[in-house]
């Protein structure tokens, strides 16, 4: 069970007047330095475990484990790789400018996309056996308890795809780096709380490298000619969770006060009755 979620749930329950959006917005001030911040409270975060990055019996880097961080919540511009810039097309800029907090898909219990994350942990699951990997899974605690499926068996992207929130992901190893190539997005997710948009043309390439026992580096290159003038790359570092921490069940709909339950119009469907 995640220590961060214990804090988040305890504080949220003690402040019933807050909307779900307010609670989530404050909790999303995630992982700054050696602290985790939630609703103005600060929880000390122990340093990442030290040591060499482990490997599976076949020599493959072992990414298994419960991780925290590794993505953007508030503003993806803060995570740009040195020398990179975000150049939006006018139509994408207009979409971003028109968005307000109440439109944020996160507050409607909808998936977060690829570059984005939540303040809550995620678990990577690899093959432990001697057989070649066929799949890799990323299980997300936050928001809707969702997951990503990465095909590791050498297949290509299908010629025709039904657009989805997380897209279609294939993966392979380049040395000690896991590369995840994803297309087939539905264009509905926000990349952060600022409202940076994507379109169905997005092609993302992630590079995951376990640099030590306690740290996992992640680069995400976003190539979306429907929204941006050129590709750009974001850099993140996830930290291994503390021993004893586990994923908690997180059923977003139980506290969806900001969305339909709160009487707000659903931007993704029919107005609330």
C-alpha positions as CSV (number, residue, x, y, z in Angstrom):
1,X,0.0,0.0,0.0
2,X,1.4,3.4,-1.0
3,X,2.4,5.7,1.9
4,X,1.6,8.7,-0.4
5,X,-2.0,7.5,-0.9
6,X,-2.4,7.0,2.9
7,X,-1.6,10.7,3.3
8,X,-3.7,11.8,0.3
9,X,-6.8,9.8,1.4
10,X,-6.5,10.9,5.0
11,X,-6.3,14.5,4.2
12,X,-9.0,14.3,1.5
13,X,-11.4,12.7,3.9
14,X,-10.8,15.4,6.5
15,X,-11.7,18.1,4.0
16,X,-15.1,17.1,2.5
17,X,-15.8,20.6,1.2
18,X,-13.0,20.3,-1.4
19,X,-14.0,19.2,-4.9
20,X,-12.2,16.2,-6.3
21,X,-10.5,18.6,-8.7
22,X,-9.1,20.7,-5.8
23,X,-7.9,17.6,-4.0
24,X,-6.3,16.1,-7.1
25,X,-4.7,19.4,-8.2
26,X,-3.0,19.9,-4.9
27,X,-1.9,16.3,-4.6
28,X,-0.5,16.5,-8.1
29,X,2.3,18.8,-6.9
30,X,4.3,15.7,-7.1
31,X,7.8,14.6,-6.1
32,X,9.7,17.9,-5.7
33,X,13.2,17.2,-4.5
34,X,13.2,15.0,-1.4
35,X,9.6,15.7,-0.5
36,X,6.1,14.6,-1.6
37,X,3.5,17.4,-1.4
38,X,-0.2,16.9,-0.9
39,X,-2.8,19.6,0.0
40,X,-0.1,21.8,1.5
41,X,1.3,19.0,3.6
42,X,4.9,17.8,3.1
43,X,6.0,14.2,3.5
44,X,9.7,13.4,3.6
45,X,10.7,11.0,0.9
46,X,13.6,8.7,1.7
47,X,16.5,8.8,-0.8
48,X,16.5,6.3,-3.7
49,X,18.2,3.0,-2.8
50,X,21.8,2.8,-3.9
51,X,23.5,0.0,-5.8
52,X,23.9,-1.4,-9.3
53,X,20.9,-1.9,-11.6
54,X,19.8,-5.5,-11.4
55,X,19.5,-7.9,-14.3
56,X,17.3,-10.8,-15.2
57,X,18.9,-14.3,-15.6
58,X,19.2,-13.8,-19.3
59,X,21.2,-10.6,-18.8
60,X,18.3,-8.2,-19.7
61,X,18.0,-5.1,-17.5
62,X,15.4,-5.7,-14.7
63,X,12.9,-2.9,-14.7
64,X,10.4,-4.8,-12.5
65,X,9.3,-2.9,-9.4
66,X,7.1,-0.2,-8.0
67,X,8.1,3.2,-9.2
68,X,7.1,6.8,-8.4
69,X,7.4,9.8,-10.8
70,X,8.7,9.4,-14.3
71,X,6.2,11.7,-16.0
72,X,4.7,15.1,-16.1
73,X,1.7,16.4,-14.1
74,X,1.6,20.2,-14.0
75,X,3.7,21.5,-17.0
76,X,5.6,19.4,-19.5
77,X,7.7,22.4,-20.6
78,X,9.6,22.1,-17.3
79,X,10.9,18.7,-18.4
80,X,12.2,19.6,-21.8
81,X,15.5,18.0,-22.7
82,X,18.3,20.7,-22.9
83,X,18.1,22.5,-26.2
84,X,14.5,21.4,-27.0
85,X,11.5,23.6,-27.4
86,X,7.7,23.2,-27.8
87,X,6.5,25.0,-30.9
88,X,2.7,24.7,-31.2
89,X,0.7,25.1,-34.4
90,X,-1.9,28.0,-34.2
91,X,-4.8,25.6,-34.0
92,X,-3.3,23.6,-31.2
93,X,-2.5,26.8,-29.3
94,X,-6.1,27.9,-29.6
95,X,-7.3,24.6,-28.2
96,X,-4.9,24.9,-25.2
97,X,-5.9,28.5,-24.6
98,X,-9.6,27.6,-24.5
99,X,-9.2,24.8,-22.0
100,X,-10.1,25.3,-18.3
101,X,-9.5,23.1,-15.3
102,X,-13.0,21.8,-15.4
103,X,-12.3,20.3,-18.8
104,X,-9.3,18.3,-17.6
105,X,-9.9,14.6,-18.5
106,X,-8.1,13.6,-15.2
107,X,-11.0,15.1,-13.3
108,X,-13.5,13.0,-15.3
109,X,-11.7,9.8,-14.3
110,X,-10.3,9.4,-17.9
111,X,-6.9,8.0,-18.8
112,X,-3.8,10.2,-18.7
113,X,-2.1,9.3,-22.0
114,X,1.7,8.5,-22.2
115,X,3.9,11.4,-21.3
116,X,1.7,12.3,-18.4
117,X,1.6,10.6,-15.0
118,X,0.0,11.0,-11.5
119,X,1.5,11.5,-8.1
120,X,0.8,7.8,-7.4
121,X,3.0,4.7,-8.1
122,X,3.1,2.5,-11.1
123,X,4.5,-1.0,-11.4
124,X,6.4,-2.5,-14.4
125,X,6.0,-6.2,-15.0
126,X,8.5,-8.0,-17.1
127,X,9.0,-11.7,-17.9
128,X,11.0,-13.5,-15.2
129,X,11.3,-16.8,-17.1
130,X,14.1,-18.1,-19.4
131,X,11.8,-17.6,-22.4
132,X,11.9,-14.6,-24.6
133,X,9.6,-11.8,-23.5
134,X,6.2,-11.5,-25.3
135,X,4.7,-8.6,-23.3
136,X,5.6,-5.9,-20.8
137,X,2.9,-4.3,-18.7
138,X,2.8,-1.0,-16.8
139,X,0.2,-0.9,-14.1
140,X,-1.0,2.5,-12.9
141,X,-2.4,3.0,-9.5
142,X,-3.7,6.5,-10.2
143,X,-7.0,7.8,-11.5
144,X,-8.7,4.7,-13.1
145,X,-6.4,1.9,-12.1
146,X,-5.4,1.5,-15.8
147,X,-2.6,-0.3,-17.5
148,X,-0.4,-0.2,-20.6
149,X,0.4,-3.2,-22.7
150,X,3.7,-3.3,-24.6
151,X,4.2,-6.0,-27.2
152,X,7.8,-7.4,-27.0
153,X,7.5,-10.3,-29.5
154,X,8.8,-8.4,-32.6
155,X,5.5,-7.6,-34.1
156,X,4.9,-4.4,-36.1
157,X,2.1,-1.9,-35.6
158,X,-1.0,-3.0,-37.4
159,X,-1.8,-1.2,-40.6
160,X,-5.2,-0.2,-39.2
161,X,-5.8,0.8,-35.6
162,X,-8.8,1.8,-33.6
163,X,-7.6,5.0,-31.8
164,X,-7.2,4.6,-28.0
165,X,-6.1,6.6,-25.0
166,X,-2.8,4.8,-24.7
167,X,-2.3,3.8,-28.3
168,X,-0.6,0.6,-29.6
169,X,2.9,0.0,-28.2
170,X,5.7,-2.2,-29.4
171,X,9.0,-2.5,-27.6
172,X,12.5,-3.7,-28.0
173,X,15.9,-3.4,-26.4
174,X,18.7,-1.2,-27.6
175,X,21.6,-2.2,-25.3
176,X,20.4,-1.6,-21.8
177,X,17.6,0.7,-22.9
178,X,14.0,-0.3,-23.4
179,X,12.5,1.5,-26.4
180,X,8.7,1.8,-26.6
181,X,7.2,3.0,-29.9
182,X,3.5,4.0,-29.8
183,X,1.0,5.1,-32.3
184,X,-2.8,4.9,-32.6
185,X,-3.7,7.6,-30.0
186,X,-7.3,9.0,-29.9
187,X,-6.1,12.6,-29.4
188,X,-8.3,13.2,-26.3
189,X,-5.7,13.2,-23.5
190,X,-4.0,16.3,-22.1
191,X,-0.3,16.1,-21.7
192,X,-0.3,18.0,-18.4
193,X,-2.6,20.2,-16.3
194,X,-1.7,23.2,-18.6
195,X,-3.8,21.5,-21.4
196,X,-1.2,20.8,-24.0
197,X,-3.1,18.9,-26.7
198,X,-2.3,16.0,-29.0
199,X,-4.0,14.6,-32.1
200,X,-4.4,11.2,-33.6
201,X,-1.2,11.8,-35.5
202,X,1.0,11.5,-32.4
203,X,3.9,9.1,-32.6
204,X,5.7,8.7,-29.2
205,X,9.0,7.0,-28.6
206,X,10.0,6.3,-25.0
207,X,13.5,5.2,-23.8
208,X,13.6,3.6,-20.4
209,X,17.0,3.0,-18.8
210,X,17.5,1.8,-15.2
211,X,20.6,3.7,-14.3
212,X,20.9,2.3,-10.7
213,X,19.1,0.2,-8.2
214,X,16.8,3.1,-7.2
215,X,16.5,5.2,-10.3
216,X,14.9,4.7,-13.7
217,X,15.5,7.4,-16.4
218,X,12.8,8.0,-19.1
219,X,13.0,10.0,-22.2
220,X,9.8,10.6,-24.2
221,X,10.0,12.0,-27.8
222,X,6.6,13.5,-28.9
223,X,6.2,13.7,-32.7
224,X,2.7,15.1,-33.5
225,X,2.6,17.1,-36.8
226,X,-1.1,17.8,-36.1
227,X,-0.3,20.0,-33.1
228,X,3.4,20.9,-33.1
229,X,5.8,22.3,-35.6
230,X,8.5,19.7,-34.8
231,X,9.2,16.8,-32.4
232,X,10.4,17.5,-28.9
233,X,11.8,15.3,-26.1
234,X,11.0,15.3,-22.4
235,X,13.2,13.8,-19.7
236,X,12.1,12.3,-16.4
237,X,13.5,10.2,-13.5
238,X,11.4,7.7,-11.6
239,X,12.4,6.5,-8.1
240,X,12.0,3.0,-6.7
241,X,9.4,2.9,-4.0
242,X,10.2,1.9,-0.5
243,X,10.1,-1.8,0.6
244,X,6.6,-2.7,1.7
245,X,4.8,-0.2,-0.6
246,X,2.3,-1.7,-3.0
247,X,-0.3,-0.5,-5.4
248,X,-3.6,0.5,-3.8
249,X,-7.0,0.1,-5.4
250,X,-8.0,3.5,-6.7
251,X,-11.6,3.7,-8.0
252,X,-11.9,7.2,-9.3
253,X,-15.7,7.1,-9.7
254,X,-16.2,6.8,-6.0
255,X,-15.1,10.4,-5.5
256,X,-15.9,12.0,-8.8
257,X,-17.4,15.1,-7.3
258,X,-16.0,17.4,-10.0
259,X,-17.6,15.6,-12.9
260,X,-21.1,14.3,-13.5
261,X,-21.7,13.7,-9.8
262,X,-20.9,17.3,-9.2
263,X,-23.4,18.5,-11.7
264,X,-20.9,19.6,-14.4
265,X,-21.3,19.1,-18.1
266,X,-19.3,16.2,-19.5
267,X,-17.1,17.5,-22.3
268,X,-16.8,14.0,-23.7
269,X,-20.5,13.1,-24.0
270,X,-24.0,14.2,-23.2
271,X,-24.6,16.9,-20.6
272,X,-25.2,15.7,-17.1
273,X,-28.9,15.2,-16.3
